């Protein structure tokens, strides 16, 4: 099974340290210029809104790539400093009248949109949608090909991912704090220029530039996971420019970081319980029979053993300890199709072979076989730490919150509580804060929630749909992270009809 395809498309990671995207445009140059609404654009931004994209071959069959310029600092667009935003598209395949561009975002924050487009959305979205839309994505600023944030080299990142995140004494607490500080200092040293300018608001403003230079008067958009926060932020900033917008696996922008992290902790507990119930029915279940609570206790026993004595993983420098094992388990909970792989990996780990869980963890961190990491986790921290003030002021605050995290998840609570300390030592002060996003006057926006979603709990989708003035909730009663394109004909038909005909599903439709 290709765990990278399962785990790399729509992850939302808040606790970045511990856990978890020359040719013609789709319109004429005149349309592109008109759609930028020059009278509504500050003079300093007009050169950006009226730029022309020069498309070139991507090296991936069927796709074209380009580079868009955006101001480094939207408050001072004439300062002469720009960022490069990498963009890719696959033009509409036909037949049928073209509907413009459909911009897609896989989440993260930190996920490569171009990677997602080329590996999945541009070839795997329903054929009727690809027939009538130019499929488009971009790497948000700070991500992958777009002026990326860099923090640690491969060996340093290897060490970071192995730090014990359930400290048992003062020495282990000190090592964990030191690791967070080293990570933050590395980001500041390597990425000082871009670090203050990678917020979700910045990315949403870039997305409006992209809408304009593509020649679209309104933004048609499908965002998954963190991509729902990006989409909702766009809608709140530019409600009159919202076209057909789907927010799948929704975040709740009104909840502060501490509550988001605790909610997500509960989400992974819900996903684990679903896995455990299924595992108990399988002959090869390494957690045995009994209740999910009993199985969770056995998993915690494994984590404790690995904390005391890591097992070989096939990589001499990276034996499987508790931190990597926990990440591997959490990674597999994103999609129920990974459950058989998780059963085997847990069985192997219990028998002294950590290779399976290490492979899952590596997929989550986007670590390649040569030891190099994509910048997913660097960009993830950079965006999250700008978007909201930190969850905790220091280790003592984690101590106070531990009981509530462990109540939310007896299995994962302690580790995810300590992982939430990552923004505490960030070198750039947060520029955003938790608040409802209403997007007054926007066209209907479809918010999709999965009832047993591990990473974006279902209650977040209900909340976002209620916040948005034009939000309508579409519910998938199922497992896994996000719903569109994951096997539900009911969900896919409802979203396809909306994207192709503009007909939003009825309020509170359930699949």
Secondary structure by P-SEA (a helix, b strand, c coil): cccccccccbbbbcccccccccccccccaaaaaaacccccccccccccccbbbbbccccccccccbbbbbbcccccccccbbbbbbbbbbccccccccccbbbbbbccccccaaaaaaacccccccaaaaacccbbbbcccccccccccccccaaaaaaaaacccccccaaaaaaaaaaaaaaaaaaaaccccccccccaaaaaaaaaaaaaaacccbbbbccccaaaaaaaaaaaaccccccbbbbcccccccccaaaaaaaaaaaaaaaaaaaaaaaaaccccccccccaaaaaaaaaaaaaaaaacccccccccccccaaaaaaaaaaaaccccaaaaaaaaaaaaaaccaaaaaaaaaaaacccccccccaaaaaaaaaaaaacccccccaaaaaaaaaaaaaaccccaaaaaaaacccccccccccccbbbbccccccbbbbbbbcccccccaaaaaaaaaaccbbbbbbbccccccccccccaaaaaaaaaaaaccccccccccc
